[in-house]
Amino acid sequence: MQAPRHQNFEPDKVSVIRTNDSIWVMVIAGSVAGVKGPANRVSTEPLYIDIHMKASSGLRQLRPIAHTCFIYVYEGQVFIAGDIIFKDTLAVLSEGSSITIKSQISRQSWF
């Protein structure tokens, strides 16, 4: 156990990866495609990303198999493994080495 610790960083310190015109990923903690987020000195090796997707787009994201993974949809809805996850819903995902997210409406967030 560790004492809680806060990190503050400006929005311009958050790296953004554009996969195409339909999807962009803001890397907050961990790394995606070799791009690291500004959150550092974390002992649990989290992957915390904010994914923005235009309607009818899809993304496959690799993830550590041993990690607990969840998604919070703050706008629109997404499809994951045949299930619809609606706006303002937190879903805990099953184990696996990747996740495929398909959007129906504009922006989603995945951690």
N, C-alpha and C positions, 0 to 999 in steps of 0.2 A: 504494500500500500504506500502511496505517496500523497503528499499534500497537493491539493488542486493548484493548478498554475494557469495563468491567463496569458495569451499571446495576442497582441494587437498588430495588425498590418493594414496598410492602405490598399484600397481596391486595385491600384495599378501594380501591386506586387503579386497579384494572383495571375498565374499564367493561363492563357486561353489557347486551346487547341481547336482548330477548325478542321473537321474531318471532310466536310464539303459545305455547300451552301445551306444545307438543311440542319446540320448538327454542329454545335460547338460545346466544348467541355472546359469548365473552369476547375483547375486543380488546386484544391485548398490544402490537403494533406496527402502524403504519399506521392506516388508518381504514376503517370500514364504516358505511354509511348516515349519514355525517357525524360519527360518533363516533370519536374518536382514542384510541389506546392510550397508556399511560404511557411506553413506551420512546421516547426522543427522541435527537436528535443522531446519527442513523444516516445514513451517507452513501449507502447502497444502496436506500433507500426500500422496506424489506421490508413485507409484509403477513403478520403472524403472529397467527393467531386459534385459539382452542380452541372447537370446536363441540360442544355437547351435544345429542343427539337422542334422543327416545324412539323405541321400535320403530315401524316402518312410517311414518316421517316422511321428508320430503324438503326439500332446500334448494338453491336456485340462487344461487351466489356469483359476482359479477363479479371479474375478475382482470386485471392488466395483461398485455397480449399478449406483450410482450417479456421478461417475467419467467419464470424457471424455477419450476415449481410442483410441490410434492409433498405427499403426505398420509401421516400416520402414524396408524394405527388402534390405539389402546391398549385398547379394549374393544369387544366385539361384532364386527360386520363391516358394510361398506357396499358399495353398488353404484354404480359410476361407468362410464358409457358401456358398459353391458352386462357389465362385468367385476366380479367379487367381490374385494374386498380384505379379507383376514382380519385378526384381532387380531394384534398384534405384527409387522405388515408395513408397510414403507415403500414407497410406490409413487411413481415420477416420472411426472407427467402430461404429456400432449401439449399442444401450443400451442393457444391459443384465448382468447376474451375472457370466458368464463364456464365454470363447472363445476357440474354437477348431481350432488348426493350424495343417495343414498337409504339409509336405515338399516334394518337388520333387527333389531338388538339395541341396547339402550340408548345408550351414550355413544361418541362418536368424536372424534378430534382432527384438524383440518385446518390446514395452515400455508400 
